[in-house]
Amino acid sequence: MGVKVKNPTSAQIEELRQRFNTQYANSPPAAPFHHVDLARIRNENLWLQRFLEMHDLDMDTAFTKLWETCVWRQSYGANDLHHSQLNQEYLNQGCAFVHNQDVDGKPLLIFRVRLHNKSKNLDELIRIVVYWVERVQRENHLTQLTIFFDMAGTGLATMDLDFVKRIVETFKLYYPNALNYIIVYELAWVLNAAFKVIKALLPPKAVEILKMISKKDVTQYVTKDNCLTSWGGTDDYEYSFAPPSESKQAVPKIVAANAGDAEQPPQDYDKKVHFAEMVLHDTSIKELHTPSDGEGMLQLEPSENVNFCPHTGDAKLTLKNISQQPIVYKIQTTSPEKFRVRPRCGVIPAQCAVDVSICLKSDHQLSPDGKDKFLVMAAVAPSADCGSQEVADIWKEKGTNDADVENYRLVCRHLGKSKEGMDVVQSGGSQAGSKFGPQELQEQAREMSAQLRHTRNLQYVTLALIVLLFAGFGFLLFERIHFASGDSQGSAAGACQQTAPYKCAKHK
């Protein structure tokens, strides 16, 4: 099925391609985009077509989203994401995996929500989701998917709205028109309020493909032989992770279409690791080389936090080179989908400083538990005249654990908040925007979340009252039966007694 979209013309697709090529030639990114993404843009139409479709043929919006998606994919390492980089416990548990197809032949991305709990790390869960999407779209060129939320056996304890919101945001921002259906299977009535929150988060086009189903109508969207036995089908599949075959995961070597663009083989990106991956693999953060105050090459202002203005979502970070030689720096984050960083990497001459602008995107919020962090990496530069390509090449060869790389960790917070006060509190109202802008949707989502908690408490009280009512009804029924039984026994005993016959005085 897929969403209903306006079909772009060949001329519109070519215009979007030319805008991208012009921007890439005149103002290249700090780190070159992945060769696979460049090939999709320069040699094919499908990816460009989806950006135009998703944004109603708005050329400016489609171009902006295309560029932002390429930046995110390069920073996140989406094309090179390997199963060894994932949380193996989560991966083997199978709370999210791809198996079988829907009625249109689109792969099913299945979420078994009952296996989830709110203590799990959302960043690591989202990495698993991205891994499955990338793997499927690599094996079946940019195919659409159907998300299948298996809610059977799910209760309030395992329903995590934050996880669902992250899934929705990931597809909305970085995978345009990539969904065929969003299927919610066997949603319990106690979770109706949660469903309203989820529905409010979806873009209007996604609401069209959202389907609430039960076991009796699941075959309308998944054929019986592709349905698991728990859905009433014939497939007795039991999840067990299987790595892709080498033939499927190999990325073909592609030469860029434009002259002057160097060929970028996949192995060039093997050492590209962002902060989330570093935390995942290096369980002891103390292993990172972090210099003491005044002993390193860099001086950061502020030194421990990235302070965001609660009204504008902007933050400023000053990096000062206090050494006697030029250095190269690179900034990474645990949540690249939330932030825009300019400049993200570069060269700082000796005894000079650079101001870095960090912007929290309007449709995102800081994590309330301080999980959003930045990592600033610094190393000695070969010269103060290094170009952007040279800087990118340096960081391809260096990692966070290298002895000559200094690492500075910063925690995101709102200006005026202590480390303990990480809650997002907007003072003075939300930013101006349309009635149905991102800020208003976020506010609506928070209100619905509060309503969900209130509804849950009311349901607990209602359940307790129902139990008491049934107990009282049972007691009254027992008493009635017991009384009726005793009354009938008394009547039978009275009937056995003989009474003297009445004799009239006139008939002696």
Summary of the structure (lengths in Angstrom):
residues: 508
radius of gyration: 31.3
end to end distance: 103.4
largest distance: 145.0
contacts: 1422
relative contact order: 0.09
helix: 42%
strand: 17%
